[in-house]
Amino acid sequence: MNEFNKKYSLPKNKIRVLLLECIHENGLKYFHENDYTNVEYIKGSLDKKELIEKIRDAHILGIRSRTNITRDILNYAKKLIAIGCYSIGTNQVDLQAAKLSGIPVFNAPFSNTRSVAELVISECVFLMRRIPEKNEAAHKGLWLKESRHSFEVRGKNIGIVGYGHIGSQVSILAESMGMNVYYYDIEKKLALGNAKSVESLDDLLRISDIVTLHVPETELTRNMISTAELKKMKQGSYIINASRGSVVVLEDLAKEIKSKHLAGAAIDVFPSEPATNDEYFLSVLQNLPNVILTPHIGGSTSEAQANIALEVSEKLVKYSNVGTTIGATNFVELALPSNVDKQRFLHIHENKPGILNDINKIFSSRKINIGSQYLQTDSHIGYVIVDIDRKIYIKEIAAELKAIPGTIKTRVLL
């Protein structure tokens, strides 16, 4: 590659990858296996000042849940082409600001499915056997050997709110243990096994011995379970939340447990969570009987973290190498073939009239035949990929593409 081509298409060993928060070694290994050797791996999270300093020169950023990428931080990330959230959610990133900066954000929405489902099923057993109380008593020297208020899960009704990847896995495991599975979802979902769909959330709450929540954080789900919903649940029933901390109003839940309307709960996610393990955790549910509180560990298994690291790194490398945006949470999605023996130009721009025409003029004015072209748009941005024969006016074309009014970001792949 000659010198001016280097300026417009970075070789892999010049692409700076910044991985924070002790991402599983699978992620680091995948970058190295694909010739990305300029990787900085940091075990902890960074404070805002350190993050700004590090992100200035980064082309690819990998984070978990403790690093918040806000609009003002993105203003310092002029070289950044992609962000990988090594997690299920992407709440830690200002997705709209990233999109308008031409930065797709990738995550791993399904890699911890089994881990969360197993935790939920184990909590069903623990709650119905009142294990939290008996465990605490045994640690204090008390011997609570009794069958009163202890039940098998077999034959009980489990109500699943949100029948997506995790909810459906819970469904399979619950049925294998002899539970009657009911579910409610705002979208039509195919039932697995003998699971039965119900018409409304209220219907689900009324028939369930255990309710487990598996919904995303949206305006519809924020505070969706409060006093009104809890009172519709069976006397002596249980609730489990391993979805999002904003879904259940914990103060209302505490009241229903104290009044003995509910027999217990298991909560893995909270409206406000400590940023580090050194911070003190406080919840209104602490010291309540038959309540399991876990520190957002639904997906925190070695297997889940290994799968997440591999999935996100694969998406980041594929975007860097080819331009494919499949799996991006904030970006138009394009599946692209490899650009073998072709010169590929990537152009991200504001979605306004005339830009595609301007792009095509740059090539037609030089009588360059476009081998293939791909375009996808949404209401805010457009993403165009143009493939031509290699080594034709690379420097001039790249400069002219960048100069088109409305351009957000351009890249050249050799």
Secondary structure, DSSP 8 states (H G I E B T S, - for coil): --HHHHHHS--GGGS-EEE-S---HHHHHHHHHTT---EEE-SS---HHHHHHHHTT-SEEEE-SS--B-HHHHTT-TT--EEEE-SS--TTB-HHHHHHTT--EE--SSTTHHHHHHHHHHHHHHHHTTHHHHHHHHHTT------TT---STT-EEEEE--SHHHHHHHHHHHHTT-EEEEE-SS-----TT-EE-S-HHHHHHH-SEEEE----STTTTT-BSHHHHHHS-TTEEEEE-S-TTSB-HHHHHHHHHTTSEEEEEE---SS--SSTTS----TTTT-TTEEE-SS-TT-SHHHHHHHHHHHHHHHHHHHHH---TTBSSS--------TTSEEEEEEEE--TTHHHHHHHHHHTTT---SEEEEEE-SSEEEEEEEE-TTSSHHHHHHHHHHSTTEEEEEEE-
